[in-house]
């Protein structure tokens, strides 16, 4: 089989899967490219996965304690600067623009709009940006503080500007994250434990999964160097499953940030050293869709053990 | 430019961008810069700083941790790129 055939084959598989998801009300269309709503069964499954993840958090870190926090999907544009997201992932970020003009500017905007032109050029930066990872607002919130190995549990919407015909790739999606800030040992231990527990949960849900080293999609030539370094130091692991045979898709990831966020946000441990951090995240919609690919679109017909794990029966 | 002159400039760029916990002028030529505190993001700034100073572009195959691991490895890489 040639590369081209494989490529077409994957595209066909993605189209077929999307058609099934849409026909069975798993994905609901919106006016946004790559943006989907979820129907009732998909949403039940997402909530079930989140509940299962919260159970793991309670079991894994009783001594460290778990704090559940909530940050909205919008933050200050400065967050993207402080996390180095602007430097590392400019191709994925999204900022918000707003209209701040006077009556004259409004007339111009209206006439462009009525002519079917691009009126969005009349807007100006609002100072707000969409959050690319649910753990980022946490570091800013903790800025300047001492951390002690507490685990933070977060769930929210993320934005990544990468519209794709693949229904597994969402422009906006929910992530469950367990984040630990503390000593290098505490960060390592957190990553190890969650990688194992996350893999176990996904297997208990009937998915065939495998963990593998990975790299983030850092931008450009500088990104090549960052990706190589990340892989070499094994800072990122993804849990992969084959929704499309022969083409693994990541549905969860386990990451060591070393001192990256500790340094950027002046976080330290009791001994005064720069804090290390680690996070584990489930891509909730991706896990839900992988389950639909595995068990079918009718959740009532899923294996009893899977339904039970998700609190659906 | 001979390798001594290259090394001098490499050390200047490291002092400015490397975030080293040791003095970039006196660190051993074969010492591991990552162990000496250079973060991966700092190594990107070192790379960009070197490209500006020497007016070169690191080819993709050299964009690895190994290239930026020591004063010696950076000096060798710059020299090789200049001679290409």
Interface residues (C-beta under 8 A of the other chain):
Chain A: X84 X87 X88 X221 X222 X224 X225 X226 X228 X229 X230 X232 X258 X259 X260 X263
Chain B: X39 X40 X41 X43 X44 X47 X48 X58 X60 X63 X64 X65 X68
